[in-house]
Amino acid sequence: MEWSDVRLFLAIAREGTLGAAARSLGLTQPTMGRRLKALETSIGHSLFQRTSDGFVLTDEGAVVMAHAERMEDEVTGMLRQLSGSQRELDGLLRVSCSDWFGVHVLSPLLAGFARQYPRVVVELLTDQRLLNLSRREADLVFRIQPFTEPDVVSRKLVDIDYGLYAPAGIAEPVYGDGEGVCLVTMDEAFSDMPDVAWLRETLPHARIAMRSNSRDVQAALCRGGVGLAVLPRPLGDGMDGLRRLVPPLPPPARTTWVGYHRDLRRLPRLRALLDLVVAEIGQIRAVKDGHRPIED
C-alpha cells in the first residue's frame, strides 16, 4: 500500500461515504470508487461492506485500519518535526477557536501579527469541534476545555467573565422567577454548559425563545428583542444596543486554554504568535473588559 492508498482508505473509513471522502481529499466520487476497487483487488480483500447507511469496515478492513492509523501518525509526526525545524518567519499557521473568540479577541491581535510578520499566513478556523492536534488539523488551538492529550503542550490563557444581557430599554427581570421572560440560549447539543444551567436556576420560569451554538448569533437575536442572553463580556459589552443586567450572582466565568503539539514547540512562527497573544491578553484590564489574565 502506498501512502496515497492509506489516505484514501482512512478518508472512506472516517467519512462513511465515497462522496464525503472524495470531498475531504479534493477528488471526485468516481475516482474514489475506482481507486478503492483497485486497492481491494491489489491486496486481495474487501475492506468495506456497502450498506444502505454507507461504507462499514469488514474484519479485514478493521485490521488495515489499525495499521493505517499508525502509518498516518508516523507521517504526520515526520511533517511536524520538519516544520518545527524551520527558522524563517514565513509559512502557514492553522489556528482554531470558537467563533466569538475569533471575531472579538483573536482577530484584532492577528491584524497586528500580520503587519509584523507579513510572510506568515494564518488560517483561522472557527469551529466547535475539538480538532486533532496530532493529525495537524490545527497547529494552535484555543478552547474552553483543558487538553488531556499526552503530546500536547498547553496552558491556561485567560479567565473570561460572562454577563446577562438584554436589549436596551428592557427592565431587570424578577430573579428567581422569570415568568414572562424570553431567553436566547445554547442549542441542545450544548445544554450542559455552565451558563445554560445558570439561566435555569436564575430564571426558572422563563421561556426559551430561540437557540444557537453561535454566541454572535445569540447577541444579534438579543439585540433584536428576541430575549435575554448570557454572553462573554468582550462580546456583549462591545455591542451597541445591549445592556448588561445585574443579577444577584453573575453567570460563571470560563477559562480559555491554548495548546499545540510538542513537535512544534520550536516553530518560530508559532512561538511568535503565541507570545504576542499572551502578552496582549495579559495587558487587558479585568474589570473594564471582562478578562482576567492567568499567570504561568
N, C-alpha and C positions, 0 to 999 in steps of 0.2 A: 504494500500500500504506500503510495506517495502521500506527502503532506496535503496536497490538494484533495486527495480522496478522503483523508481524515476530516478535513474541514467540511466537506460535503456531507459525510456521514453524520458528524456531530450536529450540523445545522438541521438535518431532517429529523434526527432523534429528539432535538430540543424543541423544534417548531411544530412537529407533528403532521405537517402537510408539505407537499412539494412546492406549492405556491409561496407559502410563508418562508420556507427555507431558501427558495430562489431569490426572494426579495432581500433577505438578510445578507446574501453573498453577491448581490448585483448580477444575477444570472437570470435566464428565462426558465420557465417551468419545463418546457420540452427538453432543454439542455440538462436540467437536473435529472429528469427521468431517464435520459439516455446514459448519463454518467453513472447513475445508480445501478442501472441494469448491467453496464459493463463492469462495474465494481463487483457486483454479486457473482457475475459469471467468472471473473478472474480468480476469486477466492473459493468458488465452488459452494457457496452457501447463500441462502436467502436471509437477509439481515432484518427485514421488516415484514410484518403481516399487514396487508392492505385491508383496512376495515372501513365501515361507513363513517367512523369518527376520526379517521386519519391513519397515519402510519404508526404501528406499535412494534417494538423490538421483539424479535424472535429470541430463543435461548442463545443461538449463535450470535445474534446482534448484541445481546447483553454482555457476552464475553468480549466482543470487539469494543463495546462502549467503555469498559473499564480500562482497556489498554489505550484507547484513543484519547481519553481524558488525561492520562499520564503523558502521552505524547504532546498534547496541547500544553500541559503545564511546563514541559521542558522547553518547547519552542518559545512560549511567552516569557519564560524566565530568561532565556538567552537574549531576547529582544529587550527586556527590561535592563539587564546588565549592560548591554551595548549602549542603550540610551543613557544609563547612569554614568557612563564614562565620558560622555560628551561634555566639552567645556565651553563651547561658544553659546552665547545667549541668543539662540535662534531655534526654530523648530516649533513643534506643536505641543500644546498642553491641553488635555481634556479635564475640565473641571465640572463637578456635579454638585447640585444643591437643589433645594426646594424653589418653587417659582418666586415667591415673595422675597426670599433671601437674595436670590439672584438679581431681582429688579431693584430692591431698595437698599441693600447692603453691599453686595459684591460689585454691581455694575459701576458705581462711581469710583471704586477702587481700581477696577480693571481699566477704566478710562485713563487713569494716571499711570498705570503699569504700561499700557500701550504707548503712551508718549515717551516713557523712559526706555522701553525695550521694543522698538518698532518691528524687530525681526522675529519676535515670538508671537505665534498665532495661538490665541486662547479660544478653545471651543467650549462654550458654556452650555451644559446640559441641565435643564431644569426638569427634574424627574422625581416622582415619588418613590420609584423603585430603589432598592438597595443594590447599587451597581457593584460588580465584582472587580475589586482592585487587582486580584491575582491574574485575571484574564485581560487586564488593561481596558476594561470597559470605561474606566476613567483613571486619571493619574492622581487627582487631588479631589477629595470628597468632603463636603460639609454636610452634616446631618445631625438630627436631634437624638439619635440612638448611639450609645457607645460602640466602639469597634471591638469585636471579640476575636477576629481572625488573627492567628499567630504570626503571620508575615506582615502585618500592618503596623506601621508606626503612627500613633495617634496622640492627641492631647485635647484637653478641654480648651475651647477658644473663648467663649463668652456666654454669660447668662443674659437672656433677653426677656424683659418684662412684657407681660400681656395686659390688655385693658378691655373693658366692656364699652362698646361704642354704640351711639345712637345717631340718627340724622339730626342735624342742627335744629333746635327748637323743640325737640321731644323732651318731656319731663322725665325725671327719675321714676323708675317703676317701684312697686312695693316689693322690696326684697323679702325673700322667704315665702312669697306668694306667686306673683307674676300673672295673675288672672287678667286676660285680655291683652297680654303682651305677645308679640310675634318675634320669632327668633330666626336668624340665619346661622347655620352651623355646618360642621363637617359632614360628609356623606357617611353612609352606614359602614363602609369599609374601615373608617377611622373613628368609629363610635366609642372606642376605648381610650381616646386621647384625654389627658387631664382636664383640658378646658371644656370638653363636652360634659364630663362628669360634674365639673364645677357649675355649669349652666343648669344642669338638672337639680342640683342642690340649692342654688341661689334663687332660681325662678321655677319652682317645681310645677306650677300650673300654667306656664307659658306654652304657646303653641308653636311648633316648628313650621315655619312658612316655606323655607327653601333650604336645600343642602348643596354644598360644593366642596370638592377636595382642593380648591384653589383659594388661598387667602385673599388674593387680589379680587377674585370674583365675589367673595363674601363682602369685602369692603365696598365694592361697587353696588351690590344689592342693598347693603345697609344704607349707603348714601342715597340710594333711590327710594328709600322709605319702606322697604320690604319688612325689615325687622332689626332687632338689636343683634350685634355680632361681637364675639371675642376675637381680637386681632392682636398681632405683635405690635408693640408701641412704635417701632420705627416705621411701620406702615400706617397705622391708624392716626398717630399724631401728625403725620405729614400730609394727610389727605384733607383737602378743603371740603366742607360740608358735613364733617363728622365731629361729634362731641364726645369726649371721654367721660363716662359716668363715674360715680363714686360709690360703689357698693361697700358694705361693711368690711369684706375681705376681698382683695383683688384676685383675679384669676392667677393660677400658678404660673410661675416663670418656667422657661425651658432652657436647657443647656445646649449649646451648639458645639459639636465636636468636629475636628478636622483630622483626616487620616490620609496616608499614602503608603504604597508598598515599600518595604525596606530596601529593595533593589534600586529605588530611585532616590535614596537619601542624599546621594552626591550629585544629582542632576542640577546644574546651576540654575536653569530657568525655573524649576520648581521651587528651589530654595529662595530665589529672588521674589517670586510671587508670594510664597508663604510668609517670608519676613515682612513684606510690605503689608499684607493683610493683618498680621499680628500687631505690627507697630501702629497702624492706623486705627484699628478697633480698640487698641489699648489706650488711645487718646480721647475716645468718646466719653463724654461725661454721663454717668449713670442716671442721675436724676433728670437731666434735660432730655436725653434721647432714648431712655429705656434700655440701655445696655449696661451690663456690669462686667467689666473685663475680669478674666481669671488669670492669676499669675501662674507661671510654670511651677 
